[in-house]
Amino acid sequence: MLLLVTKLFNFFFRFDRDLRWRTGVQLAPIICKSSNDFKITQKALESAYEKAIASNI
């Protein structure tokens, strides 16, 4: 699983598309909230991991 955090949507979209096309990797999004300054929390990581497992990523 690849962890990627960026605030630049256009860059991420292009990077995501290129990475998936070249390598076949699937990215699992991690939800970050503005209420905690977009910090990645343990709860957010665990939630993303569980969703990725459920989706066979």
C-alpha positions as CSV (number, residue, x, y, z in Angstrom):
1,M,0.0,0.0,0.0
2,L,1.3,3.4,-0.9
3,L,0.8,6.5,1.4
4,L,0.7,9.8,-0.5
5,V,-0.4,13.1,1.1
6,T,-0.7,16.2,-1.0
7,K,-2.8,19.3,-1.1
8,L,-2.3,19.9,-4.8
9,F,-5.3,18.1,-6.4
10,N,-4.1,18.5,-10.0
11,F,-0.7,17.2,-9.2
12,F,-2.1,14.3,-7.3
13,F,-4.5,13.4,-10.1
14,R,-1.7,13.4,-12.7
15,F,0.6,11.5,-10.4
16,D,-2.1,9.0,-9.5
17,R,-2.9,8.3,-13.1
18,D,0.7,8.0,-14.2
19,L,1.7,5.8,-11.2
20,R,-1.3,3.4,-11.8
21,W,-0.6,3.2,-15.5
22,R,3.1,2.6,-15.2
23,T,3.1,0.2,-12.2
24,G,-0.4,-1.2,-11.7
25,V,-0.3,0.1,-8.2
26,Q,-3.6,1.1,-6.6
27,L,-3.6,4.0,-4.1
28,A,-5.7,3.9,-1.0
29,P,-6.9,7.4,0.1
30,I,-6.5,8.5,3.7
31,I,-9.1,11.0,4.9
32,C,-7.6,14.0,6.6
33,K,-9.8,16.6,8.2
34,S,-9.3,20.4,8.4
35,S,-10.4,20.3,12.1
36,N,-7.0,18.8,13.0
37,D,-4.9,20.7,10.5
38,F,-5.0,17.8,8.0
39,K,-2.8,15.7,10.2
40,I,-2.8,11.9,9.5
41,T,-4.1,10.2,12.6
42,Q,-3.8,6.6,13.7
43,K,-7.5,6.2,13.4
44,A,-7.5,7.6,9.8
45,L,-4.6,5.2,8.8
46,E,-6.5,2.2,10.3
47,S,-9.7,3.2,8.6
48,A,-8.0,3.5,5.2
49,Y,-6.2,0.2,5.7
50,E,-9.4,-1.6,6.6
51,K,-11.2,-0.1,3.5
52,A,-8.2,-1.2,1.3
53,I,-8.3,-4.7,2.6
54,A,-12.1,-4.9,2.1
55,S,-11.6,-3.6,-1.5
56,N,-8.8,-6.1,-2.2
57,I,-6.3,-3.4,-2.8
